[in-house]
Amino acid sequence: MNYEIIQEGKFKYIEVGEGEPLMLLHGLFGALSNFKDLLDYFSKRNKVVVPMLPLFELDLLHTSVGGLEKYVQKFIEFKGYDNIHMLGNSLGGHVALVHVLKHPQRIKSLILTGSSGLFENGMGDTYPKRGDYEYIRKKTEVTFYDPAMATKELVDEVYDIVNQRLKVIKVIALAKSAIRNNLGDELKEIKTPTLLIWGNNDTITPPFVGKEFNKLIPNSELHFIDKCGHAPMMERPDEFNEILNGFLTKLNTPVPV
């Protein structure tokens, strides 16, 4: 299914369905294809919104986790969304965490999967080898439990990014910003109901990271998915959607008096 990308002012986004907004924030090498199964499934019960994060459009000074969070905040204000279920993968999870810490008012729940913010082994921590397609393919495969998930289309997208010098500089700036912006001391402040969905075979934000988030975020629950790497919503969409659907249903079920 192809979704129309809407452009309004400086914002580009997808918006499908009706109901409480489910906002999806992609990671450093994220693309719309990452969320295809989520969009298909949840647009029947929610207004699913995917803002295109300006990873390569911000000036270098604002190419940071904080700069992306400001963009998300302006987008939410522009659209007037409320009761948002904010879901972030990888760097997108980090942006969601910073947002909930700064502006919890409009956020009804937080969903993190393979989120940075505590610890990560990323592609951006070393200068990506430009022009070395095989290296990029292997680095992309590491994202998944099943290397076949790193399709040629996906590898080509990453290869295209790392072969543009300015984009590489911005990838490194974002990766370094994520490492610097460790949220360990602040997570206890989060009051928002939080769902953590982690791949049992994630090598970028390994399972212990999910456990640490669960320990530090007071109102959180943690689910692991077997035979799954850093992008559970792509690699195991059925299990991911079932866990998320159960969480959202429970959240909207009145507690018996």
C-alpha positions in Angstrom: 0.0 0.0 0.0 1.4 3.4 -0.9 0.7 6.3 1.4 0.6 9.9 0.3 3.3 12.2 1.8 1.6 15.5 2.7 3.6 18.7 2.7 2.3 21.6 4.8 4.8 24.5 5.3 8.1 23.0 6.5 6.4 19.7 7.5 6.3 16.5 5.5 4.3 13.6 6.9 1.9 10.8 6.4 -1.5 10.8 8.1 -4.0 7.9 7.7 -7.0 6.7 9.7 -9.1 8.2 12.5 -8.9 8.1 16.2 -6.2 8.9 18.8 -3.0 9.8 17.1 -0.3 7.1 16.9 2.9 9.0 16.0 5.8 7.0 14.6 9.3 8.4 14.8 11.9 6.7 12.6 15.6 6.2 13.3 18.9 7.4 11.8 18.7 5.3 8.7 14.9 4.9 8.9 12.5 5.1 6.0 8.8 4.9 5.6 9.0 1.2 4.6 10.0 0.5 8.3 6.5 1.3 9.3 4.5 -0.2 6.5 2.9 -3.1 8.6 2.2 -0.7 11.5 0.4 1.7 9.1 -1.6 -1.0 7.5 -2.7 -2.5 10.9 -3.3 0.5 13.1 -4.8 2.9 10.6 -8.0 0.9 11.2 -8.2 2.1 14.8 -6.0 5.1 15.1 -4.9 8.2 13.2 -1.4 7.0 12.3 1.0 9.9 11.7 4.6 9.6 10.5 6.5 12.9 10.4 9.6 12.9 8.2 12.3 13.8 10.6 14.6 16.4 9.0 17.8 14.4 9.7 19.7 16.1 6.8 17.8 19.4 6.6 18.7 21.1 9.9 21.8 23.3 10.1 24.7 21.5 11.7 24.3 23.3 15.0 20.8 21.9 15.4 21.5 18.4 13.9 21.0 16.8 17.3 18.5 14.8 19.3 17.4 18.1 20.8 17.0 19.7 17.4 14.8 16.9 16.2 12.7 17.0 19.4 12.1 20.7 18.8 10.9 19.9 15.3 8.5 17.2 16.6 7.1 19.7 19.2 6.5 22.3 16.5 4.8 19.7 14.3 2.5 18.6 17.2 1.6 22.3 17.9 1.0 22.9 14.2 -1.3 20.0 13.8 -3.0 20.4 17.3 -2.7 16.7 18.1 -3.7 15.5 21.6 -3.8 12.2 23.5 -0.8 11.0 21.3 0.6 7.5 21.5 4.2 8.3 20.6 6.3 5.4 19.2 10.0 5.7 18.4 12.5 3.2 17.0 16.2 3.6 17.6 17.1 7.4 17.4 13.3 8.1 17.0 12.8 6.5 20.5 15.5 8.8 21.9 13.6 11.8 20.4 10.4 10.5 21.9 12.0 10.2 25.3 13.3 13.8 25.2 9.9 15.0 24.1 8.0 13.2 26.9 10.5 14.6 29.5 10.0 18.2 28.2 6.4 18.2 27.0 4.4 15.3 28.6 1.0 17.1 28.4 -0.2 15.8 25.1 1.3 12.4 25.3 -1.0 9.6 26.4 1.6 6.7 26.0 5.2 6.1 25.0 6.3 3.1 23.0 10.0 2.4 22.6 11.6 -0.2 20.4 15.4 -0.5 20.1 15.6 3.0 21.5 18.9 4.9 22.1 19.2 7.1 25.1 21.1 4.7 27.4 23.5 2.7 25.3 23.8 1.8 21.6 26.3 0.3 19.1 25.6 2.3 16.0 26.7 2.8 12.5 27.3 6.4 13.2 30.0 5.9 15.8 32.7 5.5 13.2 33.1 7.2 9.9 31.1 5.0 7.4 33.3 3.8 4.5 32.1 5.7 1.5 32.0 3.7 -1.7 32.3 0.3 0.0 29.0 -1.3 -0.8 29.9 -4.6 0.8 30.7 -2.9 4.1 27.4 -1.0 4.0 25.5 -4.2 3.3 27.1 -6.0 6.2 26.4 -3.1 8.6 22.8 -3.0 7.4 22.4 -6.7 7.9 23.5 -6.3 11.6 20.3 -4.4 12.2 18.4 -7.7 11.8 18.3 -11.2 13.2 17.7 -12.5 9.7 20.3 -10.9 7.3 17.8 -11.4 4.4 15.8 -8.5 5.8 18.6 -6.2 4.5 17.1 -6.1 1.0 19.0 -4.5 -1.9 16.5 -1.5 -1.7 17.3 -0.9 2.0 21.1 -1.3 1.5 20.9 1.1 -1.5 19.2 3.7 0.6 21.9 3.6 3.3 24.6 3.5 0.6 23.2 6.6 -1.0 23.3 8.4 2.4 26.9 7.5 3.2 28.1 8.5 -0.2 27.1 12.1 0.3 29.7 13.9 2.4 27.3 16.4 4.1 24.9 13.6 5.0 27.7 11.5 6.5 28.7 14.5 8.6 25.2 14.9 9.8 24.8 11.1 10.6 27.9 11.3 12.7 26.7 14.5 14.4 23.3 12.8 15.3 25.1 9.6 16.5 27.4 11.6 18.7 24.5 13.7 20.0 22.7 10.5 20.9 25.7 9.2 22.8 26.2 12.5 24.7 22.6 12.8 25.5 22.4 9.9 28.0 19.0 10.0 29.8 19.8 7.5 32.7 19.3 10.1 35.4 16.1 11.6 34.0 14.0 8.5 33.1 12.5 8.2 36.7 10.7 11.5 35.9 8.6 9.9 33.2 5.0 9.4 34.4 3.6 8.4 31.0 2.5 4.7 30.6 5.4 3.2 28.6 5.6 0.1 26.5 9.0 -1.4 25.6 9.2 -3.9 22.8 12.7 -5.3 22.3 14.3 -7.8 19.9 15.9 -10.7 21.9 18.7 -10.6 19.3 19.2 -6.9 19.0 23.0 -6.2 18.8 22.7 -2.4 18.5 20.7 -1.8 21.7 21.0 -5.3 23.3 18.4 -6.8 25.5 20.0 -5.5 28.7 19.2 -2.0 27.4 15.5 -2.8 27.3 15.7 -4.2 30.9 17.5 -1.1 32.1 14.7 1.2 30.5 12.2 -1.0 32.2 13.9 -0.6 35.6 14.3 3.2 35.2 10.9 4.2 33.8 8.4 3.8 36.6 5.2 2.9 34.7 6.7 0.7 32.0 6.2 -2.9 30.8 8.8 -4.8 28.7 8.2 -7.5 26.0 10.9 -9.4 24.2 10.4 -10.9 20.7 12.5 -13.9 19.8 14.6 -14.2 16.6 14.4 -10.5 16.2 17.0 -7.7 15.9 16.9 -3.9 16.2 13.7 -3.2 14.2 11.0 -5.5 15.6 8.2 -3.6 13.8 9.8 -4.6 10.5 11.2 -8.0 11.3 8.4 -9.5 13.4 5.4 -7.2 12.5 2.7 -9.7 13.6 4.1 -10.1 17.1 4.9 -6.4 17.4 1.4 -5.3 16.4 -0.2 -7.8 18.7 1.8 -6.6 21.7 1.1 -2.9 20.8 -2.6 -3.6 20.2 -2.9 -5.3 23.6 -1.2 -2.3 25.3 -3.4 0.3 23.6 -6.6 -1.7 24.3 -5.7 -2.0 28.0 -4.9 1.7 28.2 -8.4 2.6 26.8 -10.3 0.1 29.0 -11.9 1.7 32.0 -10.7 0.3 35.3 -13.6 -1.4 37.1 -14.7 0.5 40.3 
